[in-house]
Amino acid sequence: MQQGPVSLTDAELLSYDGSDPNKPIYLALNGTIYDVTAGRRVYGPGGSYNVFAGKDAARGFVTGCFAEDSTPDLRGAEWTYVSVDVPDFDEKDGVKVTAEQKKLREQELRQARKKVKDTIEGWAKMFKGEGGKEYFEVGSVKREPGWLEKLPKRTLCAQAQKARPKPKTAGKDAGAAYRSNH
């Protein structure tokens, strides 16, 4: 039985992927490590969620792109929840952006970031055992300062891009202001 909180690097966490039947199965979510050994059938080798075992794949829990987004890097994941008609542009692209457009875009992004946070918190509750599963928190992932900035920026995977919300009804969508000027 583990004594005290677990503190593992991402590389060390990999050895808790269920391939060694003598070790617990861990997964991490946003830097927190959970023991999901009770779900060995699902998280162990051959299980439908084995892709999450032994790593922090927080981005995959948001985008639904389990294999491609098997990373803790949540930067840009909020676009999963932003309407397809809200463009990801800035003035350097040669497009004049009005104050209203910036405000609407930021409002959409703020709401989308909240959805990312809510999604991660929902999964964390399950992994803490609040969803009736016999999972529990065991520790945290050790990462060096600045680790995130060293990773290349990611774009949305094809599945998440395709699943982005469609434009809302006319007059109420954030993209109407963008389209009216372009």
PEURJO-V277896 format. One record per run of one state. SS is the DSSP state (alpha for helix, beta for strand, coil for the rest). FROM is the first residue (numbers start at 1). TO is the last residue. Records with the same first field share a line. If there is no record, write none. Layout:
BEGIN
SS->FROM-TO + FROM-TO
END
This chain:
BEGIN
coil->1-5 + 17-25 + 30-31 + 36-36 + 44-49 + 53-55 + 57-57 + 64-76 + 82-90 + 94-98 + 128-135 + 143-147 + 151-157 + 164-174 + 181-182
beta->6-9 + 26-29 + 32-35 + 56-56 + 136-142
alpha->10-16 + 37-43 + 50-52 + 58-63 + 77-81 + 91-93 + 99-127 + 148-150 + 158-163 + 175-180
END
